Amino acid sequence: MTGSMASSEATSRVPQLVVHRDAPLMAQAAAARLITRVVDAQAGRGTASVVLTGGRNGIALLHALAESPARDAVDWSRLDLWWGDERFVPAGDPERNDAQARDALLNRVGLDPARVHPMPAPGGGPWGDDADAAAAAYAAELAAACGSEEHGPVPTFDVLLLGVGPDAHVASLFPEHPGVREGQRTVVGVHGSPKPPPTRISLTLPAIRAAREVWLLAAGADKATAVAMALSGAGELQAPAAGVYGRRRTLWLLDRAAAAHLPPQLYPPATA
């Protein structure tokens, strides 16, 4: 690795913070930011790829996208959508991240179904009810989508979205759980999740770090301790959010309540 490449990678690991007045404004601003990023990628390469997240902030972002007057600037038919994690419950279950995403946005825009890649559900394929086998199937799907320009087993996503849990978990990578320690596989089955349901599928840290940009979303006072822990030098085993970064950019999108435990000098004034 040349000195300039190493410097660029080191810079991408330094988080950039944007703090908004409240959660609704954060969702609207994040939606506008994502539209711009996708349009720019499509202008440059013809296509774009985004990894979606669930949770209240991830779904709020999708609702804001659906209501944005600029949403039709995106060529939705040339957008690839993936997920960072999923509850291993039957297809169509309202608890699934992909079901919530479809209700919030996906059913309202002109996506190419072949470019929408939900994580497997139990009983829906050769993996049956085996979450580990389902995770391996998703890893194979990711690998098959890699182009000649890729340098690893997952596509280089334009933007990978992550919510941040009150315990500083991201995707379904929970503090001290085996998935956080995974250094080879790109997708793992998660068992004994501290959040129901206990069985899930998740991208791993190596897969997350393949993205050009990683955006972490946190709003609400219940996220303040986790945000402060992740941004104050905690290790990734204790705070998985501390261990994620993008190849080019790592962006934290917060509201004032989630940023309440951070020193003011760490972030710029609220945008509104």
C-alpha positions in Angstrom: 0.0 0.0 0.0 1.4 3.4 -1.0 1.7 6.2 1.5 -1.1 8.1 -0.1 -3.4 5.1 -0.1 -2.6 4.4 3.6 -3.2 8.0 4.4 -6.6 8.0 2.6 -7.7 4.8 4.5 -6.6 6.3 7.8 -8.6 9.4 7.1 -11.7 7.4 6.2 -11.6 5.8 9.6 -11.9 9.2 11.3 -15.6 9.7 11.9 -17.4 12.8 10.6 -20.3 14.0 12.7 -23.4 15.9 11.8 -25.8 16.8 14.6 -29.4 17.8 13.8 -32.0 19.4 16.1 -34.2 16.3 16.4 -35.0 12.9 14.9 -37.4 14.0 12.2 -35.0 16.6 10.9 -32.2 14.0 11.0 -34.2 11.6 8.9 -35.1 14.2 6.3 -31.6 15.5 6.0 -30.2 12.0 5.8 -32.7 11.2 3.0 -31.6 14.3 1.1 -28.0 13.3 1.6 -28.6 9.7 0.4 -30.5 10.9 -2.7 -27.5 13.1 -3.7 -25.0 10.3 -3.1 -27.0 7.8 -5.2 -27.6 10.2 -8.0 -23.9 11.0 -8.1 -22.9 7.3 -8.2 -25.4 6.7 -11.0 -24.1 9.6 -13.0 -20.6 8.3 -12.7 -21.1 4.6 -13.2 -24.7 4.1 -14.3 -25.6 2.2 -11.1 -25.5 2.5 -7.4 -25.7 0.2 -4.4 -27.0 0.8 -0.9 -27.2 -1.5 2.2 -30.3 -0.8 4.2 -30.8 -1.0 7.9 -33.9 -1.5 10.1 -34.8 -0.1 13.4 -36.7 3.1 14.1 -34.0 5.4 12.6 -33.4 3.3 9.5 -37.1 3.0 8.7 -37.6 6.7 9.5 -35.0 7.5 6.8 -36.9 5.3 4.3 -40.2 7.1 5.1 -38.5 10.4 4.6 -37.1 9.2 1.3 -40.6 8.2 0.2 -41.9 11.7 1.0 -39.0 13.6 -0.4 -39.9 15.7 -3.5 -36.4 14.8 -4.8 -36.9 11.1 -4.7 -37.5 10.8 -8.4 -34.1 12.2 -9.1 -32.9 8.6 -8.4 -33.2 6.0 -11.2 -34.6 3.3 -8.9 -34.4 0.7 -11.6 -30.6 1.0 -11.5 -30.2 0.8 -7.8 -29.0 -2.4 -6.0 -30.4 -2.9 -2.5 -28.9 -5.2 0.2 -29.5 -5.5 3.9 -27.0 -5.4 6.8 -28.9 -7.8 9.0 -32.3 -9.5 9.3 -34.4 -11.3 11.8 -34.6 -15.0 10.9 -38.3 -15.1 10.8 -40.7 -16.1 7.9 -40.8 -14.1 4.7 -43.4 -11.4 5.0 -43.3 -11.3 8.8 -43.9 -7.6 9.8 -40.9 -7.9 12.1 -38.5 -8.4 9.1 -36.4 -5.4 8.1 -37.2 -6.1 4.4 -40.9 -6.1 5.1 -40.7 -2.8 6.9 -38.6 -1.3 4.1 -41.1 -2.4 1.5 -43.9 -0.8 3.4 -42.0 2.4 4.0 -40.5 2.9 0.6 -39.7 0.0 -1.7 -43.3 -0.6 -2.8 -43.6 3.0 -3.8 -40.7 3.3 -6.3 -39.8 1.5 -9.5 -37.2 -0.9 -8.4 -35.9 -3.8 -10.5 -36.9 -6.9 -8.4 -33.7 -8.6 -9.6 -31.7 -5.9 -7.9 -33.4 -6.2 -4.5 -31.6 -8.7 -2.3 -33.4 -9.5 1.0 -31.7 -11.9 3.4 -33.0 -15.4 3.5 -36.0 -16.5 5.6 -36.4 -19.8 7.3 -37.9 -22.6 5.2 -37.4 -20.6 2.0 -34.6 -22.5 0.3 -32.1 -25.3 0.7 -31.0 -23.9 4.0 -34.3 -24.8 5.6 -34.3 -23.5 9.2 -30.5 -23.3 9.5 -29.5 -19.7 10.0 -25.8 -20.5 9.4 -26.6 -22.1 6.1 -28.8 -19.2 5.2 -26.0 -16.8 6.0 -23.7 -18.8 3.8 -26.2 -18.5 1.0 -26.3 -14.7 1.3 -22.5 -14.6 1.4 -22.5 -16.5 -1.9 -25.1 -14.1 -3.4 -22.9 -11.1 -2.4 -19.8 -12.8 -3.9 -21.7 -13.5 -7.1 -22.5 -9.8 -7.4 -18.9 -8.7 -7.3 -17.6 -7.2 -10.5 -14.1 -7.4 -12.0 -13.1 -4.2 -10.1 -13.9 -5.6 -6.7 -11.1 -6.5 -4.4 -12.9 -8.9 -2.0 -15.9 -11.2 -1.5 -18.5 -8.5 -1.4 -19.4 -5.6 -3.7 -18.1 -2.2 -2.9 -21.3 -0.6 -1.7 -21.8 3.1 -2.3 -23.5 3.6 1.1 -24.0 1.2 3.9 -26.5 2.4 6.5 -26.4 1.2 10.1 -28.5 2.0 13.2 -26.8 2.1 16.5 -28.4 0.3 19.4 -28.4 1.5 23.1 -25.7 -1.1 23.7 -23.6 0.2 20.8 -24.5 -2.8 18.6 -24.7 -2.4 14.8 -26.5 -4.7 12.4 -26.9 -7.8 14.5 -23.3 -7.7 15.9 -23.8 -7.4 19.6 -21.1 -6.7 22.3 -19.0 -9.7 23.1 -20.9 -12.0 20.7 -19.0 -14.3 18.3 -20.1 -12.4 15.2 -18.0 -9.3 16.3 -14.9 -11.5 16.3 -15.5 -12.9 12.8 -12.6 -11.9 10.6 -13.1 -14.1 7.5 -16.8 -14.7 6.7 -18.8 -11.9 5.3 -22.2 -13.1 6.7 -22.9 -15.0 9.9 -25.9 -16.6 11.6 -26.5 -15.0 15.0 -27.8 -17.1 17.9 -28.9 -16.0 21.3 -29.4 -12.4 20.4 -30.0 -10.2 23.4 -32.8 -8.6 21.4 -35.7 -10.7 20.2 -35.9 -12.7 18.1 -32.9 -14.7 19.2 -31.9 -15.9 15.7 -30.7 -13.5 13.1 -28.4 -13.1 10.1 -25.8 -10.3 9.9 -23.0 -8.9 7.8 -19.7 -9.0 9.6 -17.2 -6.2 10.2 -15.1 -7.2 7.2 -18.2 -6.9 4.9 -19.3 -3.6 6.4 -15.8 -2.1 5.9 -16.0 -2.9 2.2 -18.4 0.0 1.7 -17.2 3.2 0.2 -19.2 5.1 2.9 -20.6 3.9 6.1 -23.3 6.0 7.7 -24.4 5.4 11.3 -27.8 6.7 12.4 -28.6 7.5 16.0 -31.4 9.6 17.4 -32.9 9.7 20.9 -31.7 10.0 24.4 -31.5 6.2 24.8 -28.6 6.2 22.3 -26.5 8.9 24.0 -24.4 6.5 26.1 -23.7 4.2 23.2 -22.7 7.1 20.9 -20.3 8.5 23.5 -18.8 5.1 24.1 -18.3 4.3 20.4 -16.7 7.7 19.7 -14.5 7.8 22.8 -12.1 5.0 21.9 -14.0 1.9 23.1 -13.0 -1.4 21.6 -15.2 -3.1 19.0 -15.8 -6.1 21.2 -17.4 -3.9 23.8 -18.9 -1.4 21.3 -19.3 -2.9 17.8 -20.2 0.6 16.5 -16.6 1.7 17.3 -15.3 -0.9 14.8 -17.1 0.1 11.7 -15.8 2.5 9.0 -16.0 3.0 5.3 -13.2 2.9 2.7 -13.7 6.6 1.9 -15.9 8.0 4.6 -17.4 7.2 8.0 -20.3 9.5 8.8 -22.3 9.7 12.1 -25.8 11.3 11.7 -27.1 12.2 15.1 -29.8 14.3 16.8 -29.0 16.5 19.8 -30.4 14.0 22.2 -28.1 11.2 20.9 -25.1 13.6 21.0 -25.8 14.8 24.5 -22.9 13.0 26.1 -20.3 14.1 23.6 -18.1 17.0 24.3 -19.3 20.0 22.2 -15.9 20.5 20.6 -16.3 17.0 18.9 -19.1 18.1 16.6 -20.2 21.2 14.7 -23.3 23.2 15.6 -26.6 21.6 14.8 -27.6 22.1 11.2 -31.0 23.6 12.2 
